[in-house]
Amino acid sequence: MPKHSKRYEEIRKKVDRNKYYKLDEAIKLVKETATAKFDETIELHLVTNIDPKKTEQQVRGTIVLPHGTGKPVRVLVFAKGEKAEEAKRAGADYVGGEELVEKIANENFTDFDVAIATPDMMKVIGKLGKILGPKGLMPSPKSGTVTNDIEATVKEFKAGRIEIRNDKTGCIHLPVGKKSFDDSKLKENIIAAYSQILSMRPSGVKGQFIKKATISSTMGVGIKLDLADLNAAISKAA
């Protein structure tokens, strides 16, 4: 067993690992235990009941966080002509066609958070699948990142739209803000994220879709959420 730092052990003492915390209490606790010297990211972790081996049970798409993640989002757009100009006006960080494809292929350039493409560019960027796919950066119609509505899509990702997908164990991990966020903003982001992911439930999933939810900070420990309280918060916010 690896030995944890003294700081980590102190944090762990504050969190009851057998308790399911109400959301307000969990937010206060996650901020209290985020004691690193930088503004730690607060993350939501969901254990789902999907069968990750079945294609039709994959959870993938985009959700909108009302207050963003607190992290600047670097957006790359594959487009040409007027659509490229549209991307630049919308604030995309990198815009280009074949030359951008070559840069990624030859230099393994992946210094961005989201890649968006116009439909006509998909045949050109197909060869980037092995580079972008494993990093979750390949544009996809399912995630809303293959579109002709470039301006709106770039602005949405810049403002707080994020792509989510389950991992190979069927879990979903996503940022929902920073320690520096007001409690109310973190709460609204968590409720919005959870509610939108619930609506993505694959039709083939039997029983309870989300089995467990926890929040944690970058350097902190997992704090279990009371799902009944979380569902009540969603109903209240609706």
C-alpha positions as CSV (number, residue, x, y, z in Angstrom):
1,M,0.0,0.0,0.0
2,P,1.4,3.4,-0.9
3,K,2.0,5.8,2.0
4,H,-0.2,8.9,1.8
5,S,1.0,12.4,2.7
6,K,0.4,13.9,6.1
7,R,-1.9,16.4,4.5
8,Y,-4.0,13.7,2.8
9,E,-4.3,11.8,6.1
10,E,-5.6,14.9,7.8
11,I,-8.2,15.4,5.1
12,R,-9.3,11.8,5.3
13,K,-10.0,12.2,9.0
14,K,-12.6,14.9,8.3
15,V,-14.6,12.7,5.9
16,D,-16.7,9.9,7.1
17,R,-16.3,7.3,4.4
18,N,-19.4,5.4,5.4
19,K,-21.7,8.5,5.4
20,Y,-23.8,9.7,2.5
21,Y,-23.7,13.5,2.7
22,K,-26.5,15.9,1.8
23,L,-25.4,18.2,-1.1
24,D,-25.0,21.4,0.9
25,E,-22.9,19.6,3.6
26,A,-20.8,17.9,1.0
27,I,-20.0,21.1,-0.8
28,K,-18.8,22.8,2.4
29,L,-16.7,19.7,3.3
30,V,-15.1,19.4,-0.2
31,K,-14.1,23.1,0.0
32,E,-12.8,22.7,3.5
33,T,-10.6,19.8,2.6
34,A,-9.3,21.4,-0.6
35,T,-6.1,22.6,1.1
36,A,-3.6,22.6,-1.7
37,K,-1.9,25.9,-2.6
38,F,-3.7,26.2,-5.9
39,D,-7.4,26.6,-6.8
40,E,-8.4,23.0,-6.8
41,T,-11.0,21.7,-9.3
42,I,-14.1,20.2,-7.8
43,E,-15.2,17.0,-9.7
44,L,-18.3,14.9,-9.8
45,H,-17.9,11.1,-10.1
46,L,-20.9,8.9,-11.1
47,V,-21.0,5.1,-10.9
48,T,-23.6,4.0,-13.5
49,N,-25.5,0.7,-14.1
50,I,-24.6,0.6,-17.8
51,D,-22.9,-2.4,-19.4
52,P,-19.8,-0.5,-20.9
53,K,-19.2,-3.4,-23.3
54,K,-22.5,-2.7,-25.1
55,T,-22.3,0.1,-27.7
56,E,-25.9,1.0,-27.3
57,Q,-25.4,1.6,-23.6
58,Q,-22.6,4.1,-23.9
59,V,-23.2,7.5,-22.3
60,R,-21.8,10.3,-24.5
61,G,-22.9,13.8,-25.2
62,T,-22.5,17.3,-24.0
63,I,-24.0,19.1,-21.0
64,V,-24.0,22.8,-20.0
65,L,-22.8,24.0,-16.6
66,P,-24.5,27.3,-15.8
67,H,-21.3,28.7,-14.3
68,G,-18.7,27.0,-16.4
69,T,-15.9,24.9,-15.0
70,G,-13.7,27.8,-13.9
71,K,-11.0,26.7,-16.4
72,P,-10.4,28.5,-19.7
73,V,-11.4,26.1,-22.6
74,R,-9.1,25.9,-25.6
75,V,-11.2,25.3,-28.7
76,L,-9.8,24.0,-32.0
77,V,-12.0,24.1,-35.1
78,F,-11.5,22.2,-38.4
79,A,-13.1,24.4,-41.0
80,K,-12.5,26.3,-44.2
81,G,-13.7,29.5,-45.8
82,E,-16.5,31.4,-44.2
83,K,-16.9,28.7,-41.5
84,A,-13.3,29.3,-40.5
85,E,-13.9,33.0,-40.3
86,E,-17.0,32.3,-38.2
87,A,-14.9,30.2,-35.8
88,K,-12.3,33.0,-35.4
89,R,-15.0,35.6,-34.7
90,A,-16.5,33.3,-32.0
91,G,-13.2,33.1,-30.2
92,A,-11.8,29.7,-31.3
93,D,-8.1,29.3,-30.3
94,Y,-7.0,27.3,-33.3
95,V,-8.7,27.3,-36.7
96,G,-7.7,25.6,-39.9
97,G,-8.2,22.9,-42.5
98,E,-5.6,20.4,-44.0
99,E,-2.7,22.3,-42.5
100,L,-4.1,21.9,-39.0
101,V,-4.7,18.2,-39.7
102,E,-1.0,17.8,-40.8
103,K,0.2,19.7,-37.7
104,I,-1.6,17.2,-35.4
105,A,-0.6,14.2,-37.5
106,N,3.1,15.2,-37.8
107,E,3.7,16.9,-34.4
108,N,1.2,15.0,-32.2
109,F,-0.3,18.4,-31.4
110,T,-3.1,18.1,-28.8
111,D,-2.8,21.3,-26.8
112,F,-6.6,21.9,-26.8
113,D,-9.6,20.8,-24.8
114,V,-12.3,20.5,-27.5
115,A,-12.2,19.9,-31.2
116,I,-15.1,20.9,-33.5
117,A,-15.4,20.2,-37.2
118,T,-17.8,21.1,-40.0
119,P,-19.2,17.9,-41.6
120,D,-17.2,18.4,-44.9
121,M,-14.0,18.2,-42.9
122,M,-14.6,14.7,-41.4
123,K,-13.2,12.9,-44.4
124,V,-10.0,14.9,-44.0
125,I,-9.6,14.4,-40.3
126,G,-10.4,10.7,-40.3
127,K,-6.7,9.8,-40.1
128,L,-6.4,11.6,-36.8
129,G,-8.6,9.0,-35.0
130,K,-5.6,7.2,-33.5
131,I,-4.3,10.5,-32.0
132,L,-7.4,12.2,-31.0
133,G,-9.6,9.2,-30.2
134,P,-7.8,8.0,-27.1
135,K,-7.8,11.5,-25.7
136,G,-11.5,12.0,-26.2
137,L,-10.8,14.8,-28.7
138,M,-12.2,13.4,-31.9
139,P,-15.1,15.4,-33.2
140,S,-18.3,13.4,-33.2
141,P,-21.9,14.1,-34.3
142,K,-23.1,12.3,-31.1
143,S,-21.3,14.9,-28.9
144,G,-22.4,17.8,-31.0
145,T,-18.9,18.6,-32.1
146,V,-19.6,18.0,-35.8
147,T,-21.8,20.8,-36.9
148,N,-22.3,23.7,-39.4
149,D,-23.4,25.9,-36.5
150,I,-19.8,26.8,-35.7
151,E,-20.3,30.2,-34.0
152,A,-22.9,29.1,-31.5
153,T,-21.0,25.8,-30.7
154,V,-17.7,27.6,-30.1
155,K,-19.3,30.1,-27.8
156,E,-21.2,27.4,-25.9
157,F,-18.0,25.4,-25.2
158,K,-16.2,28.6,-24.2
159,A,-19.1,29.5,-21.8
160,G,-19.5,26.2,-20.0
161,R,-20.6,23.4,-22.3
162,I,-18.6,20.3,-21.7
163,E,-18.4,16.8,-23.3
164,I,-19.0,13.8,-21.1
165,R,-18.5,10.1,-21.7
166,N,-18.4,7.0,-19.6
167,D,-15.0,5.2,-19.1
168,K,-14.4,1.5,-19.6
169,T,-15.8,0.7,-16.1
170,G,-19.1,2.6,-16.8
171,C,-18.2,5.5,-14.6
172,I,-18.5,9.2,-15.6
173,H,-16.1,11.8,-14.3
174,L,-16.5,15.6,-14.9
175,P,-15.3,18.9,-13.5
176,V,-18.1,21.0,-11.9
177,G,-16.2,24.1,-10.8
178,K,-13.4,25.4,-8.6
179,K,-12.8,25.7,-4.9
180,S,-13.0,29.5,-5.3
181,F,-16.6,29.2,-6.6
182,D,-19.4,30.3,-4.3
183,D,-21.2,27.4,-2.7
184,S,-24.4,28.3,-4.6
185,K,-22.7,28.2,-7.9
186,L,-21.1,24.8,-7.2
187,K,-24.5,23.5,-6.1
188,E,-26.2,24.8,-9.3
189,N,-23.5,23.3,-11.5
190,I,-23.7,19.9,-9.7
191,I,-27.5,19.8,-9.9
192,A,-27.5,20.8,-13.6
193,A,-24.8,18.2,-14.5
194,Y,-26.6,15.4,-12.6
195,S,-30.0,16.3,-14.1
196,Q,-28.7,16.4,-17.7
197,I,-26.8,13.1,-17.3
198,L,-29.9,11.4,-15.9
199,S,-31.7,12.5,-19.1
200,M,-29.0,10.6,-21.1
201,R,-30.0,7.2,-19.6
202,P,-29.6,4.6,-22.4
203,S,-32.9,2.8,-23.0
204,G,-31.4,-0.7,-22.5
205,V,-30.3,0.0,-18.9
206,K,-32.3,-1.9,-16.3
207,G,-32.9,-0.8,-12.8
208,Q,-31.3,2.3,-11.3
209,F,-29.2,4.3,-13.8
210,I,-26.9,6.1,-11.4
211,K,-25.9,3.9,-8.5
212,K,-23.5,6.2,-6.7
213,A,-22.3,9.8,-6.8
214,T,-19.3,11.4,-5.1
215,I,-17.6,14.8,-5.2
216,S,-13.9,15.4,-4.6
217,S,-11.3,18.1,-5.1
218,T,-8.2,17.6,-7.2
219,M,-6.1,16.6,-4.2
220,G,-8.8,15.5,-1.9
221,V,-10.8,12.4,-1.0
222,G,-14.2,11.3,-2.3
223,I,-17.3,12.5,-0.4
224,K,-20.4,10.3,-1.0
225,L,-23.6,12.1,-1.9
226,D,-27.0,11.2,-0.7
227,L,-28.8,10.4,-3.9
228,A,-32.3,11.0,-2.4
229,D,-31.2,14.5,-1.4
230,L,-29.7,15.1,-4.8
231,N,-32.9,13.9,-6.6
232,A,-34.9,16.2,-4.3
233,A,-32.7,19.1,-5.2
234,I,-33.3,18.4,-8.9
235,S,-37.1,18.4,-8.4
236,K,-36.9,21.6,-6.4
237,A,-34.8,23.3,-9.1
238,A,-37.1,22.1,-12.0
